[in-house]
Structure formats: structure tokens, C-alpha cells
Amino acid sequence: MKNTDIRRNASQKARGDARIEPYTHPAAGWGALKYVAINLIKEKVTGGNYRTLLKQNQLDGFDCPGCAWPDREHASTFEFCENGVKAVAAEATSKRVTPAFFAQHTVAELMAQSDFELEQHGRLTDPLVYDAISDRYVPIGWNEAFDLIASHLKRLDDPNEAAFYTSGRASNEAAFLYQLFVRIYGTNNFPDCSNMCHEATSRGLPGTVGIGKGTVTLDDFEHADTLLIFGQNSATNHPRMLGELRECAKRGATIVSINPLKERGLERFASPQHPVEMLTWAARRSALCLFARKSAATLR
């Protein structure tokens, strides 16, 4: 180890920073499979629920809750990435949070935990209501829970005073029934996760590109000579996009990533769906991928 490396590691240790080791392997590959197994074990997914992964992004299955990356032909049984496995494992976990858990912890105690720590406790098993006196969530029957919700809604002077948040993790069937109930109640205030993500694009993009949503289709990747990627971390947020970029690099397309983070997945990427790459530790080196570390004008 060089003296400069020794001094750097000593400085990091003194500051309490994690030591950064050089990473020489390609992104994904065997490392991705390793952490897939770790997450399935950590979430205590039972053997029968492993079959759920085989229905992910399939015509007779369900869309991955991790991202919205499309599928061309559903040609593979394993149409998911490491992040997709983590998302499904979190849904299929056998860990449960019962009323006994909340009897042991006040809300103030739980507020001191991170979002990650809270999720690791597991899935809720019963409807709960907050009790301000004990600062705890206590169990409540379903009928009582619905009566409590109804009493609050009836006390409002106008239905538009209520907002009904939904999650992208909800199924289409559940979302349809939910919005039907709310519209009958008298409002269309649905600030869901899609609204929060795309409100800015629906307002800003029409004035620049003429339409308020994405204009690129999956087939465009097969014909593009140059790909400009900015506003996202492809290898981190859309790992399945790396498969498309891999094919683009193989046929000689120029890939420019405007990103302060020089992601390993855009340098070397071994696809777990390609046995030859996995068995030979080979990886497509994206020599055509340029990085703008600080600004679009600083390509290198």
C-alpha cells in the first residue's frame, strides 16, 4: 500500500469514515446473486414464496415494484434485477409486527429509528390506532377502524378538505376501488406517489419538448447511435437498463452519462442472465461510455 493510501485511510479512520477499498470486479454478476440470496434469507422468505420471483414481469404475473423498466418479449424466466428481488422480498417477508411489538415500544422510541430499521421489523398484522395518552399504537377492530374513518370524513365541511394518498405498490384493482370510493365521497384529491414524481414533468416538459411524459420507447435503444443519460443513476436506480446499454455498447453506440458519480455498472457490467459471462468472469467494458463529473461541458 502506498504512503498516500496509508495516510488517507488513517484520516478516514480518525473521522469515523468507512474505508473505501478499490473495486476491480464488474457490477452485477456473482455479487448480485450473492446479495439476492442474502436478502431472501434476511427477509425470511419461505421456500414456497421463492416461486413469486418467477412471476415477476411475466405476462401471467405482476410488474416489478422496484421500477417501471419495460419488457420486450418476456423471453427469460428471470426478468428482474437485484433491486427487484429486494422489493419482492420485502413484500413476501415472513417477519410480522404484531400488537405485542407496539405494546413494547412507544412512538417516540420508534421515531428515533431510521426508515430502514423500521421496515426490518416486518409487516403489520392488525389495524391499529394511535393512543396519545400512552404514546403507543393499539389494536382496533376492522369495523371500529372504518367507523372512526367515517366519523372524521363526515365532520368535514367539504369533501375537498380531505386528501387520499395511495402508493404505487397498490394493485390496479385496489386502486380502482379506492378511487371509486373517494369520487363517490365527493373529491378527486389523490396525491399518490405518481403524482409526487411526475407533477414536475407534467408541468415543465410540455414547454420544452411538447409533451408531459417520456418520449423514448424501448425500441429506440436498438436504433440509437448516441445515448445521453442525465438526471438518473442508471446502474443504481435502473439496473435492468444496463442490459440495454450493454447491447448498445456492443454494437458501437456512444454512451454519455452526465453524473457526478462514476458508476461501476457503466464501466464494466456482467449480466447474470448471460451464463458465458458468469462462468468466465467476463464483462462488457463500456469503453464508449463518457462521464461528465461536474457539468455537461466537462466530458472525460
Phi and psi restraints in degrees (value plus and minus 20) as a CYANA .aco file:
   2 LYS   PHI     -90.3   -50.3
   2 LYS   PSI     136.3   176.3
   3 ASN   PHI     -79.4   -39.4
   3 ASN   PSI     -57.3   -17.3
   4 THR   PHI     -84.1   -44.1
   4 THR   PSI     -57.1   -17.1
   5 ASP   PHI     -86.6   -46.6
   5 ASP   PSI     -59.7   -19.7
   6 ILE   PHI     -83.5   -43.5
   6 ILE   PSI     -64.2   -24.2
   7 ARG   PHI     -85.2   -45.2
   7 ARG   PSI     -59.1   -19.1
   8 ARG   PHI     -84.5   -44.5
   8 ARG   PSI     -65.1   -25.1
   9 ASN   PHI     -86.0   -46.0
   9 ASN   PSI     -56.6   -16.6
  10 ALA   PHI     -85.7   -45.7
  10 ALA   PSI     -59.7   -19.7
  11 SER   PHI     -86.0   -46.0
  11 SER   PSI     -60.9   -20.9
  12 GLN   PHI     -83.8   -43.8
  12 GLN   PSI     -61.9   -21.9
  13 LYS   PHI     -83.8   -43.8
  13 LYS   PSI     -59.8   -19.8
  14 ALA   PHI     -84.1   -44.1
  14 ALA   PSI     -54.5   -14.5
  15 ARG   PHI    -104.3   -64.3
  15 ARG   PSI     -26.4    13.6
  16 GLY   PHI      62.3   102.3
  16 GLY   PSI      -5.3    34.7
  17 ASP   PHI     -99.1   -59.1
  17 ASP   PSI     133.7   173.7
  18 ALA   PHI     -91.9   -51.9
  18 ALA   PSI     122.3   162.3
  19 ARG   PHI     -94.4   -54.4
  19 ARG   PSI     111.3   151.3
  20 ILE   PHI    -120.1   -80.1
  20 ILE   PSI      93.7   133.7
  21 GLU   PHI    -115.2   -75.2
  21 GLU   PSI     125.0   165.0
  22 PRO   PHI     -84.4   -44.4
  22 PRO   PSI     117.3   157.3
  23 TYR   PHI    -130.2   -90.2
  23 TYR   PSI      98.6   138.6
  24 THR   PHI    -125.9   -85.9
  24 THR   PSI     -31.5     8.5
  25 HIS   PHI    -104.9   -64.9
  25 HIS   PSI     140.1   180.1
  26 PRO   PHI     -91.1   -51.1
  26 PRO   PSI     138.3   178.3
  27 ALA   PHI     -89.2   -49.2
  27 ALA   PSI     138.8   178.8
  28 ALA   PHI      44.7    84.7
  28 ALA   PSI    -149.7  -109.7
  29 GLY   PHI      41.0    81.0
  29 GLY   PSI    -163.2  -123.2
  30 TRP   PHI     -87.6   -47.6
  30 TRP   PSI     -48.9    -8.9
  31 GLY   PHI     -82.6   -42.6
  31 GLY   PSI     -59.2   -19.2
  32 ALA   PHI     -84.5   -44.5
  32 ALA   PSI     -62.9   -22.9
  33 LEU   PHI     -84.8   -44.8
  33 LEU   PSI     -55.4   -15.4
  34 LYS   PHI     -80.9   -40.9
  34 LYS   PSI     -67.5   -27.5
  35 TYR   PHI     -97.1   -57.1
  35 TYR   PSI     -41.4    -1.4
  36 VAL   PHI     -82.5   -42.5
  36 VAL   PSI     -68.0   -28.0
  37 ALA   PHI     -83.3   -43.3
  37 ALA   PSI     -60.9   -20.9
  38 ILE   PHI     -81.5   -41.5
  38 ILE   PSI     -63.1   -23.1
  39 ASN   PHI     -89.2   -49.2
  39 ASN   PSI     -57.0   -17.0
  40 LEU   PHI     -84.6   -44.6
  40 LEU   PSI     -58.7   -18.7
  41 ILE   PHI     -91.3   -51.3
  41 ILE   PSI     -63.9   -23.9
  42 LYS   PHI     -81.0   -41.0
  42 LYS   PSI     -59.1   -19.1
  43 GLU   PHI    -102.4   -62.4
  43 GLU   PSI     -20.7    19.3
  44 LYS   PHI      35.8    75.8
  44 LYS   PSI      24.5    64.5
  45 VAL   PHI     -93.5   -53.5
  45 VAL   PSI     106.0   146.0
  46 THR   PHI     -92.7   -52.7
  46 THR   PSI     138.8   178.8
  47 GLY   PHI     -75.8   -35.8
  47 GLY   PSI     -60.3   -20.3
  48 GLY   PHI     -84.0   -44.0
  48 GLY   PSI     -51.0   -11.0
  49 ASN   PHI     -98.3   -58.3
  49 ASN   PSI     -29.5    10.5
  50 TYR   PHI     -81.8   -41.8
  50 TYR   PSI     -49.5    -9.5
  51 ARG   PHI     -85.3   -45.3
  51 ARG   PSI     -39.3     0.7
  52 THR   PHI     -79.2   -39.2
  52 THR   PSI     -55.3   -15.3
  53 LEU   PHI     -81.5   -41.5
  53 LEU   PSI     -52.1   -12.1
  54 LEU   PHI     -93.5   -53.5
  54 LEU   PSI     -33.0     7.0
  55 LYS   PHI    -117.2   -77.2
  55 LYS   PSI     -22.1    17.9
  56 GLN   PHI     -91.4   -51.4
  56 GLN   PSI     105.4   145.4
  57 ASN   PHI      41.0    81.0
  57 ASN   PSI      10.6    50.6
  58 GLN   PHI    -127.4   -87.4
  58 GLN   PSI     137.7   177.7
  59 LEU   PHI     -80.7   -40.7
  59 LEU   PSI     -54.9   -14.9
  60 ASP   PHI    -121.1   -81.1
  60 ASP   PSI      -1.2    38.8
  61 GLY   PHI    -142.7  -102.7
  61 GLY   PSI    -147.5  -107.5
  62 PHE   PHI    -163.6  -123.6
  62 PHE   PSI     136.7   176.7
  63 ASP   PHI     -95.1   -55.1
  63 ASP   PSI     123.0   163.0
  64 CYS   PHI     -81.2   -41.2
  64 CYS   PSI     112.4   152.4
  65 PRO   PHI     -98.1   -58.1
  65 PRO   PSI     -23.0    17.0
  66 GLY   PHI     -97.3   -57.3
  66 GLY   PSI     -64.5   -24.5
  67 CYS   PHI    -175.8  -135.8
  67 CYS   PSI     158.9   198.9
  68 ALA   PHI    -129.2   -89.2
  68 ALA   PSI       8.1    48.1
  69 TRP   PHI     -87.1   -47.1
  69 TRP   PSI     108.6   148.6
  70 PRO   PHI     -97.5   -57.5
  70 PRO   PSI     149.6   189.6
  71 ASP   PHI    -140.0  -100.0
  71 ASP   PSI     122.9   162.9
  72 ARG   PHI    -108.5   -68.5
  72 ARG   PSI     -73.6   -33.6
  73 GLU   PHI    -152.9  -112.9
  73 GLU   PSI     -19.8    20.2
  74 HIS   PHI      32.7    72.7
  74 HIS   PSI      23.8    63.8
  75 ALA   PHI     -97.5   -57.5
  75 ALA   PSI     -40.7    -0.7
  76 SER   PHI    -132.1   -92.1
  76 SER   PSI     129.9   169.9
  77 THR   PHI     -93.2   -53.2
  77 THR   PSI     -42.6    -2.6
  78 PHE   PHI    -128.9   -88.9
  78 PHE   PSI      49.6    89.6
  79 GLU   PHI    -110.2   -70.2
  79 GLU   PSI      38.1    78.1
  80 PHE   PHI    -176.3  -136.3
  80 PHE   PSI     146.2   186.2
  81 CYS   PHI    -138.0   -98.0
  81 CYS   PSI    -196.4  -156.4
  82 GLU   PHI     -80.0   -40.0
  82 GLU   PSI     -62.2   -22.2
  83 ASN   PHI     -84.2   -44.2
  83 ASN   PSI     -56.8   -16.8
  84 GLY   PHI     -83.8   -43.8
  84 GLY   PSI     -58.5   -18.5
  85 VAL   PHI     -84.4   -44.4
  85 VAL   PSI     -61.3   -21.3
  86 LYS   PHI     -80.8   -40.8
  86 LYS   PSI     -61.5   -21.5
  87 ALA   PHI     -85.8   -45.8
  87 ALA   PSI     -63.4   -23.4
  88 VAL   PHI     -90.7   -50.7
  88 VAL   PSI     -57.7   -17.7
  89 ALA   PHI     -81.6   -41.6
  89 ALA   PSI     -57.1   -17.1
  90 ALA   PHI     -85.3   -45.3
  90 ALA   PSI     -52.0   -12.0
  91 GLU   PHI     -99.1   -59.1
  91 GLU   PSI     -55.6   -15.6
  92 ALA   PHI    -113.0   -73.0
  92 ALA   PSI     -13.4    26.6
  93 THR   PHI     -79.0   -39.0
  93 THR   PSI     128.1   168.1
  94 SER   PHI    -114.2   -74.2
  94 SER   PSI     -20.8    19.2
  95 LYS   PHI     -92.8   -52.8
  95 LYS   PSI     115.0   155.0
  96 ARG   PHI    -148.8  -108.8
  96 ARG   PSI     124.1   164.1
  97 VAL   PHI    -131.1   -91.1
  97 VAL   PSI      85.7   125.7
  98 THR   PHI    -115.0   -75.0
  98 THR   PSI     150.5   190.5
  99 PRO   PHI     -76.6   -36.6
  99 PRO   PSI     -46.3    -6.3
 100 ALA   PHI     -83.5   -43.5
 100 ALA   PSI     -51.6   -11.6
 101 PHE   PHI     -83.7   -43.7
 101 PHE   PSI     -64.9   -24.9
 102 PHE   PHI     -93.3   -53.3
 102 PHE   PSI     -42.3    -2.3
 103 ALA   PHI     -88.8   -48.8
 103 ALA   PSI     -42.7    -2.7
 104 GLN   PHI    -114.7   -74.7
 104 GLN   PSI     -35.9     4.1
 105 HIS   PHI    -150.1  -110.1
 105 HIS   PSI     110.5   150.5
 106 THR   PHI    -100.7   -60.7
 106 THR   PSI     143.7   183.7
 107 VAL   PHI     -84.3   -44.3
 107 VAL   PSI     -56.0   -16.0
 108 ALA   PHI     -80.6   -40.6
 108 ALA   PSI     -59.9   -19.9
 109 GLU   PHI     -85.7   -45.7
 109 GLU   PSI     -62.2   -22.2
 110 LEU   PHI     -90.0   -50.0
 110 LEU   PSI     -50.8   -10.8
 111 MET   PHI     -85.1   -45.1
 111 MET   PSI     -42.3    -2.3
 112 ALA   PHI     -98.9   -58.9
 112 ALA   PSI     -30.7     9.3
 113 GLN   PHI    -109.4   -69.4
 113 GLN   PSI     133.8   173.8
 114 SER   PHI     -96.3   -56.3
 114 SER   PSI     145.9   185.9
 115 ASP   PHI     -78.9   -38.9
 115 ASP   PSI     -59.7   -19.7
 116 PHE   PHI     -82.5   -42.5
 116 PHE   PSI     -65.7   -25.7
 117 GLU   PHI     -82.5   -42.5
 117 GLU   PSI     -59.9   -19.9
 118 LEU   PHI     -84.4   -44.4
 118 LEU   PSI     -60.9   -20.9
 119 GLU   PHI     -86.9   -46.9
 119 GLU   PSI     -49.5    -9.5
 120 GLN   PHI     -88.7   -48.7
 120 GLN   PSI     -33.2     6.8
 121 HIS   PHI     -91.4   -51.4
 121 HIS   PSI     -48.8    -8.8
 122 GLY   PHI     101.2   141.2
 122 GLY   PSI    -187.7  -147.7
 123 ARG   PHI    -114.1   -74.1
 123 ARG   PSI     126.6   166.6
 124 LEU   PHI     -89.9   -49.9
 124 LEU   PSI     127.3   167.3
 125 THR   PHI    -132.5   -92.5
 125 THR   PSI     -37.9     2.1
 126 ASP   PHI    -159.9  -119.9
 126 ASP   PSI     132.4   172.4
 127 PRO   PHI     -87.3   -47.3
 127 PRO   PSI     124.9   164.9
 128 LEU   PHI    -153.9  -113.9
 128 LEU   PSI     136.4   176.4
 129 VAL   PHI    -155.1  -115.1
 129 VAL   PSI     124.5   164.5
 130 TYR   PHI     -99.7   -59.7
 130 TYR   PSI     112.8   152.8
 131 ASP   PHI    -130.4   -90.4
 131 ASP   PSI      88.0   128.0
 132 ALA   PHI     -85.3   -45.3
 132 ALA   PSI     -50.1   -10.1
 133 ILE   PHI     -86.3   -46.3
 133 ILE   PSI     -66.0   -26.0
 134 SER   PHI    -112.2   -72.2
 134 SER   PSI     -28.3    11.7
 135 ASP   PHI      36.6    76.6
 135 ASP   PSI      22.2    62.2
 136 ARG   PHI    -156.9  -116.9
 136 ARG   PSI     136.0   176.0
 137 TYR   PHI    -106.1   -66.1
 137 TYR   PSI     111.7   151.7
 138 VAL   PHI    -140.9  -100.9
 138 VAL   PSI     130.9   170.9
 139 PRO   PHI     -87.8   -47.8
 139 PRO   PSI     130.0   170.0
 140 ILE   PHI    -163.2  -123.2
 140 ILE   PSI     124.5   164.5
 141 GLY   PHI     -88.6   -48.6
 141 GLY   PSI     138.5   178.5
 142 TRP   PHI     -82.3   -42.3
 142 TRP   PSI     -64.3   -24.3
 143 ASN   PHI     -82.8   -42.8
 143 ASN   PSI     -60.6   -20.6
 144 GLU   PHI     -86.0   -46.0
 144 GLU   PSI     -56.4   -16.4
 145 ALA   PHI     -85.1   -45.1
 145 ALA   PSI     -64.7   -24.7
 146 PHE   PHI     -85.1   -45.1
 146 PHE   PSI     -58.1   -18.1
 147 ASP   PHI     -84.2   -44.2
 147 ASP   PSI     -59.0   -19.0
 148 LEU   PHI     -85.3   -45.3
 148 LEU   PSI     -63.5   -23.5
 149 ILE   PHI     -82.5   -42.5
 149 ILE   PSI     -64.5   -24.5
 150 ALA   PHI     -83.1   -43.1
 150 ALA   PSI     -58.9   -18.9
 151 SER   PHI     -85.0   -45.0
 151 SER   PSI     -57.1   -17.1
 152 HIS   PHI     -88.2   -48.2
 152 HIS   PSI     -63.0   -23.0
 153 LEU   PHI     -86.6   -46.6
 153 LEU   PSI     -55.9   -15.9
 154 LYS   PHI     -90.5   -50.5
 154 LYS   PSI     -43.6    -3.6
 155 ARG   PHI    -101.1   -61.1
 155 ARG   PSI     -31.5     8.5
 156 LEU   PHI     -92.6   -52.6
 156 LEU   PSI     123.2   163.2
 157 ASP   PHI     -92.7   -52.7
 157 ASP   PSI     -47.3    -7.3
 158 ASP   PHI    -166.5  -126.5
 158 ASP   PSI     116.4   156.4
 159 PRO   PHI     -76.8   -36.8
 159 PRO   PSI     -48.2    -8.2
 160 ASN   PHI     -91.1   -51.1
 160 ASN   PSI     -25.9    14.1
 161 GLU   PHI     -96.7   -56.7
 161 GLU   PSI     -30.8     9.2
 162 ALA   PHI    -122.5   -82.5
 162 ALA   PSI     127.3   167.3
 163 ALA   PHI    -145.0  -105.0
 163 ALA   PSI     120.1   160.1
 164 PHE   PHI    -141.3  -101.3
 164 PHE   PSI      79.7   119.7
 165 TYR   PHI    -103.9   -63.9
 165 TYR   PSI     120.0   160.0
 166 THR   PHI    -151.2  -111.2
 166 THR   PSI     143.2   183.2
 167 SER   PHI    -131.2   -91.2
 167 SER   PSI     130.7   170.7
 168 GLY   PHI     -87.1   -47.1
 168 GLY   PSI     -33.6     6.4
 169 ARG   PHI     -96.2   -56.2
 169 ARG   PSI     -33.5     6.5
 170 ALA   PHI     -90.9   -50.9
 170 ALA   PSI     127.4   167.4
 171 SER   PHI     -93.3   -53.3
 171 SER   PSI     141.2   181.2
 172 ASN   PHI     -81.1   -41.1
 172 ASN   PSI     -57.2   -17.2
 173 GLU   PHI     -86.1   -46.1
 173 GLU   PSI     -63.7   -23.7
 174 ALA   PHI     -86.4   -46.4
 174 ALA   PSI     -60.7   -20.7
 175 ALA   PHI     -85.0   -45.0
 175 ALA   PSI     -57.2   -17.2
 176 PHE   PHI     -83.3   -43.3
 176 PHE   PSI     -67.3   -27.3
 177 LEU   PHI     -84.3   -44.3
 177 LEU   PSI     -58.4   -18.4
 178 TYR   PHI     -84.1   -44.1
 178 TYR   PSI     -69.1   -29.1
 179 GLN   PHI     -87.8   -47.8
 179 GLN   PSI     -50.0   -10.0
 180 LEU   PHI     -86.1   -46.1
 180 LEU   PSI     -63.0   -23.0
 181 PHE   PHI     -80.8   -40.8
 181 PHE   PSI     -64.8   -24.8
 182 VAL   PHI     -89.2   -49.2
 182 VAL   PSI     -59.0   -19.0
 183 ARG   PHI     -86.7   -46.7
 183 ARG   PSI     -57.0   -17.0
 184 ILE   PHI     -85.4   -45.4
 184 ILE   PSI     -56.0   -16.0
 185 TYR   PHI     -83.0   -43.0
 185 TYR   PSI     -52.8   -12.8
 186 GLY   PHI     106.4   146.4
 186 GLY   PSI      -4.7    35.3
 187 THR   PHI    -165.1  -125.1
 187 THR   PSI     144.3   184.3
 188 ASN   PHI    -146.0  -106.0
 188 ASN   PSI      13.9    53.9
 189 ASN   PHI     -99.5   -59.5
 189 ASN   PSI      74.0   114.0
 190 PHE   PHI    -141.4  -101.4
 190 PHE   PSI      53.7    93.7
 191 PRO   PHI     -97.3   -57.3
 191 PRO   PSI      55.3    95.3
 192 ASP   PHI    -109.4   -69.4
 192 ASP   PSI    -196.9  -156.9
 193 CYS   PHI     -85.6   -45.6
 193 CYS   PSI     -53.1   -13.1
 194 SER   PHI     -86.5   -46.5
 194 SER   PSI     -58.0   -18.0
 195 ASN   PHI     -82.4   -42.4
 195 ASN   PSI     -62.8   -22.8
 196 MET   PHI     -87.3   -47.3
 196 MET   PSI     -55.8   -15.8
 197 CYS   PHI     -97.3   -57.3
 197 CYS   PSI     -57.7   -17.7
 198 HIS   PHI    -132.0   -92.0
 198 HIS   PSI     -18.6    21.4
 199 GLU   PHI     -82.2   -42.2
 199 GLU   PSI     -60.6   -20.6
 200 ALA   PHI     -85.2   -45.2
 200 ALA   PSI     -60.8   -20.8
 201 THR   PHI     -89.2   -49.2
 201 THR   PSI     -57.9   -17.9
 202 SER   PHI     -88.0   -48.0
 202 SER   PSI     -41.6    -1.6
 203 ARG   PHI    -113.7   -73.7
 203 ARG   PSI     -57.4   -17.4
 204 GLY   PHI    -109.8   -69.8
 204 GLY   PSI     -57.8   -17.8
 205 LEU   PHI     -88.4   -48.4
 205 LEU   PSI     -56.1   -16.1
 206 PRO   PHI     -75.6   -35.6
 206 PRO   PSI     -54.9   -14.9
 207 GLY   PHI     -96.0   -56.0
 207 GLY   PSI     -34.6     5.4
 208 THR   PHI    -129.0   -89.0
 208 THR   PSI     -65.4   -25.4
 209 VAL   PHI    -135.6   -95.6
 209 VAL   PSI     -24.6    15.4
 210 GLY   PHI      71.0   111.0
 210 GLY   PSI     -22.3    17.7
 211 ILE   PHI    -167.8  -127.8
 211 ILE   PSI     126.5   166.5
 212 GLY   PHI    -111.5   -71.5
 212 GLY   PSI       0.0    40.0
 213 LYS   PHI    -167.2  -127.2
 213 LYS   PSI     159.2   199.2
 214 GLY   PHI     -81.1   -41.1
 214 GLY   PSI     122.4   162.4
 215 THR   PHI    -130.2   -90.2
 215 THR   PSI     -19.7    20.3
 216 VAL   PHI    -118.1   -78.1
 216 VAL   PSI     115.1   155.1
 217 THR   PHI    -125.6   -85.6
 217 THR   PSI     144.5   184.5
 218 LEU   PHI     -82.4   -42.4
 218 LEU   PSI     -54.8   -14.8
 219 ASP   PHI     -85.7   -45.7
 219 ASP   PSI     -42.4    -2.4
 220 ASP   PHI     -81.1   -41.1
 220 ASP   PSI     -48.6    -8.6
 221 PHE   PHI     -83.1   -43.1
 221 PHE   PSI     -49.8    -9.8
 222 GLU   PHI     -94.8   -54.8
 222 GLU   PSI     -36.6     3.4
 223 HIS   PHI    -137.5   -97.5
 223 HIS   PSI     -30.8     9.2
 224 ALA   PHI     -95.6   -55.6
 224 ALA   PSI     117.7   157.7
 225 ASP   PHI    -111.0   -71.0
 225 ASP   PSI     -46.5    -6.5
 226 THR   PHI    -155.6  -115.6
 226 THR   PSI     113.5   153.5
 227 LEU   PHI    -140.9  -100.9
 227 LEU   PSI     104.6   144.6
 228 LEU   PHI    -127.6   -87.6
 228 LEU   PSI     101.8   141.8
 229 ILE   PHI    -138.4   -98.4
 229 ILE   PSI      93.7   133.7
 230 PHE   PHI    -166.4  -126.4
 230 PHE   PSI     134.2   174.2
 231 GLY   PHI      65.9   105.9
 231 GLY   PSI     -12.6    27.4
 232 GLN   PHI    -176.6  -136.6
 232 GLN   PSI     137.4   177.4
 233 ASN   PHI    -124.3   -84.3
 233 ASN   PSI      75.2   115.2
 234 SER   PHI     -75.8   -35.8
 234 SER   PSI     -71.5   -31.5
 235 ALA   PHI     -85.8   -45.8
 235 ALA   PSI     -47.9    -7.9
 236 THR   PHI    -110.4   -70.4
 236 THR   PSI     -66.4   -26.4
 237 ASN   PHI    -113.1   -73.1
 237 ASN   PSI     -49.2    -9.2
 238 HIS   PHI    -153.1  -113.1
 238 HIS   PSI      48.4    88.4
 239 PRO   PHI     -76.6   -36.6
 239 PRO   PSI     -50.5   -10.5
 240 ARG   PHI     -90.1   -50.1
 240 ARG   PSI     -39.9     0.1
 241 MET   PHI     -85.8   -45.8
 241 MET   PSI     -45.8    -5.8
 242 LEU   PHI     -82.4   -42.4
 242 LEU   PSI     -50.0   -10.0
 243 GLY   PHI     -83.0   -43.0
 243 GLY   PSI     -62.1   -22.1
 244 GLU   PHI     -88.6   -48.6
 244 GLU   PSI     -62.3   -22.3
 245 LEU   PHI     -84.5   -44.5
 245 LEU   PSI     -54.1   -14.1
 246 ARG   PHI     -80.4   -40.4
 246 ARG   PSI     -65.4   -25.4
 247 GLU   PHI     -87.2   -47.2
 247 GLU   PSI     -56.4   -16.4
 248 CYS   PHI     -83.7   -43.7
 248 CYS   PSI     -62.6   -22.6
 249 ALA   PHI     -84.9   -44.9
 249 ALA   PSI     -57.1   -17.1
 250 LYS   PHI     -83.3   -43.3
 250 LYS   PSI     -53.5   -13.5
 251 ARG   PHI    -114.4   -74.4
 251 ARG   PSI     -13.7    26.3
 252 GLY   PHI      76.4   116.4
 252 GLY   PSI      -7.5    32.5
 253 ALA   PHI     -91.1   -51.1
 253 ALA   PSI     129.8   169.8
 254 THR   PHI    -109.8   -69.8
 254 THR   PSI     108.3   148.3
 255 ILE   PHI    -137.6   -97.6
 255 ILE   PSI     102.4   142.4
 256 VAL   PHI    -138.0   -98.0
 256 VAL   PSI     100.2   140.2
 257 SER   PHI    -129.9   -89.9
 257 SER   PSI      96.8   136.8
 258 ILE   PHI    -114.6   -74.6
 258 ILE   PSI      77.7   117.7
 259 ASN   PHI    -178.1  -138.1
 259 ASN   PSI     106.1   146.1
 260 PRO   PHI     -85.1   -45.1
 260 PRO   PSI     -37.6     2.4
 261 LEU   PHI    -121.5   -81.5
 261 LEU   PSI     100.2   140.2
 262 LYS   PHI    -102.9   -62.9
 262 LYS   PSI      73.5   113.5
 263 GLU   PHI     -96.3   -56.3
 263 GLU   PSI     117.4   157.4
 264 ARG   PHI     -82.5   -42.5
 264 ARG   PSI     -55.3   -15.3
 265 GLY   PHI     -84.4   -44.4
 265 GLY   PSI     -41.1    -1.1
 266 LEU   PHI    -111.4   -71.4
 266 LEU   PSI     -24.1    15.9
 267 GLU   PHI    -119.4   -79.4
 267 GLU   PSI     -75.2   -35.2
 268 ARG   PHI    -158.8  -118.8
 268 ARG   PSI     111.1   151.1
 269 PHE   PHI    -161.9  -121.9
 269 PHE   PSI     102.0   142.0
 270 ALA   PHI    -126.3   -86.3
 270 ALA   PSI      96.0   136.0
 271 SER   PHI     -98.8   -58.8
 271 SER   PSI     104.1   144.1
 272 PRO   PHI     -83.6   -43.6
 272 PRO   PSI     -33.8     6.2
 273 GLN   PHI    -110.5   -70.5
 273 GLN   PSI     -16.5    23.5
 274 HIS   PHI    -137.1   -97.1
 274 HIS   PSI      80.5   120.5
 275 PRO   PHI     -76.3   -36.3
 275 PRO   PSI     -57.7   -17.7
 276 VAL   PHI     -82.3   -42.3
 276 VAL   PSI     -64.9   -24.9
 277 GLU   PHI     -82.8   -42.8
 277 GLU   PSI     -59.1   -19.1
 278 MET   PHI     -88.5   -48.5
 278 MET   PSI     -62.0   -22.0
 279 LEU   PHI     -96.8   -56.8
 279 LEU   PSI     -46.8    -6.8
 280 THR   PHI    -123.3   -83.3
 280 THR   PSI     -19.4    20.6
 281 TRP   PHI      38.3    78.3
 281 TRP   PSI       5.5    45.5
 282 ALA   PHI    -102.5   -62.5
 282 ALA   PSI     140.7   180.7
 283 ALA   PHI    -175.3  -135.3
 283 ALA   PSI     125.9   165.9
 284 ARG   PHI     -95.2   -55.2
 284 ARG   PSI      94.9   134.9
 285 ARG   PHI    -106.4   -66.4
 285 ARG   PSI      96.8   136.8
 286 SER   PHI    -102.2   -62.2
 286 SER   PSI      52.5    92.5
 287 ALA   PHI     -85.4   -45.4
 287 ALA   PSI     -38.6     1.4
 288 LEU   PHI    -107.9   -67.9
 288 LEU   PSI     -20.2    19.8
 289 CYS   PHI    -108.2   -68.2
 289 CYS   PSI      97.2   137.2
 290 LEU   PHI    -118.9   -78.9
 290 LEU   PSI     133.9   173.9
 291 PHE   PHI    -145.1  -105.1
 291 PHE   PSI     113.5   153.5
 292 ALA   PHI    -122.7   -82.7
 292 ALA   PSI      84.9   124.9
 293 ARG   PHI     -97.3   -57.3
 293 ARG   PSI     -54.4   -14.4
 294 LYS   PHI    -138.5   -98.5
 294 LYS   PSI     -58.7   -18.7
 295 SER   PHI    -175.7  -135.7
 295 SER   PSI     149.3   189.3
 296 ALA   PHI     -84.6   -44.6
 296 ALA   PSI     -40.2    -0.2
 297 ALA   PHI    -108.1   -68.1
 297 ALA   PSI     -26.0    14.0
 298 THR   PHI    -130.3   -90.3
 298 THR   PSI      44.3    84.3
 299 LEU   PHI    -101.9   -61.9
 299 LEU   PSI     119.1   159.1
